[in-house]
Amino acid sequence: MMTTVCVPDAGLAAALADLGDLDVLVWDGDGPPPPDAAEIEFLVPRYALQPWSPAQLAQLPRLRVIQVLTAGVEPWLDRVPPGAVLCSARGLHGGTTAEIAVAGILSHLRELPRFAAQQARHEWDRHFTTTLRGRQVLVLGAGEIGRRVAEVARIFDASATVVGRTAREGVHALADVPHLLPTADIVVVALPNTPETTGLVDAAFLAALPDGALVVNVARGALLDTDALLTELTAGRLYAFLDVVDVEPLPSDHPLWSAPNVVITPHIGGGASGWEQVADRIVRAQVERYLAGKELANVVVAGY
Amino acid sequence: MMTTVCVPDAGLAAALADLGDLDVLVWDGDGPPPPDAAEIEFLVPRYALQPWSPAQLAQLPRLRVIQVLTAGVEPWLDRVPPGAVLCSARGLHGGTTAEIAVAGILSHLRELPRFAAQQARHEWDRHFTTTLRGRQVLVLGAGEIGRRVAEVARIFDASATVVGRTAREGVHALADVPHLLPTADIVVVALPNTPETTGLVDAAFLAALPDGALVVNVARGALLDTDALLTELTAGRLYAFLDVVDVEPLPSDHPLWSAPNVVITPHIGGGASGWEQVADRIVRAQVERYLAGKELANVVVAGY
């Protein structure tokens, strides 16, 4: 019996081409559905933060698996049809998201924007900067992102404290965060967006940080209270590097754009070059598990 | 018998204050010498790239040890008086110099200057960038800098090949460099400046790199042929991140300032905050060895 899989592009279809008993449709959910859409059991939506609409999903009555290409799954949680499972792409973007966190930290500490302005003026002004050496880095998130950020911090002689949703060897519990904030020079937010973490970085969290601390958010905008951060930035008390914000795209008239002491990148942590090849491997392995009747990897919501 | 040590500032003097049999002079070599200058056996010049002049050193007839505060010692090599030794501050700036190399690499790959320009225009333009993942990083230098750059590259799923002056387990010989260049996406220059390495990165070296490669120099400017690099930059074939240049300060009318595809920082790899505390420990340990008649650490030129 054939299993029908729907993928968003020809590249992913090619990655599955040699698997037997498989009918692969290429459709990204826009426009009219292909003739066999009603047969789709395994759906890979395109790499995007927005989920399919309920109306789009209603076109797939036999849907059993939604394999997203993001690590975060929050927008999909209330979309999973009865009898289907939702799987995250855990690990797909973790390395490159850790990279953007480290890029933001080092660019801030070593003052790359200041030196870029000097270069534009042809000005050699040797000014020594701060550094990770001896700093306290608080990493919220013990997954692919947090692990790597902590490792890099330690290579550069910083102390890294890692917090996860579950306390374990080398990982503090979320409940410890209030005690860890007053000594944190840098906080990296790399937790999934869940009811437990939404709004975690609020006014009280920020107020507990020492003067001059850097807040890095590479997780999801909803974890951080933008207004509370704006207050601290405007007061000149804290610094921020934000790859994610609570409304994306950030509207052009939003005050965050021109607030002092903040660097904003447009959610580019994931999706860096080569991600498609990693995605091909992840999706292919998951389809093989499904065909073999094995337990799927990275199931976030199990059907009922 | 008292041993006379000369240090450049009160901080270093304080770090030695409780050692016995020691007369500590604070003098940075400028202005008239202190009354006991002729007694100086152990000299710590201030953290600077320029060595003391022969005339300044001639004021210290009893000099036995020059302990510099830089890792590179090249400017001092022909200044060491007969009977004296020259010691480098190996390891003092390695961590923060590796940090600036990684900052330059990640800022380039993840296009932080581009996103800074977008932020200035309040523009959310989600554009995916390149990344270290899957890249070939060629690290020239197997010391404190090179080791850390290689470790960070591997954490971000790049391949790192390390070259040292001496081939050993995990370290290639300088002779292998020509074979390693054609597949290098990024080259990090972190070798000391010696007769063997001066001018290493010349036109032939650069020509062997693939299109789009990034050249990072955090060692000394003399290792790289600036004119040859300018030709490649102007042709749009290579990119560069330079924390050091062959004439420092770089004159304001030098064409490198406004060449395309180059980022310049004014030799700020070392000297980042906290270096004085590390220097205090290094100098104190060395003075203790000297007082105890033990073998000194990091001797680069031994007296004759």
Interface residues (C-beta under 8 A of the other chain):
Chain A: G95 T96 A98 E99 I100 V102 A103 G104 L106 S107 L109 R110 L112 P113 F115 A116 Q118 Q119 H122 E123 W124 D125 R126 H127 F128 T129 T130 T131 L132 R133 G134 R148 E151 V152 I155 F156 D157 E248 P249 L250 S252 D253 H254 W257 S258 V263 I264 T265 P266 H267 I268 G271 A272 S273 G274 W275 V278
Chain B: G95 T96 A98 E99 I100 V102 A103 G104 L106 S107 L109 R110 L112 P113 F115 A116 Q118 Q119 H122 E123 W124 D125 R126 H127 F128 T129 T130 T131 L132 R133 G134 R148 E151 V152 I155 F156 D157 E248 P249 L250 S252 D253 H254 W257 S258 V263 I264 T265 P266 H267 I268 G271 A272 S273 G274 W275 V278
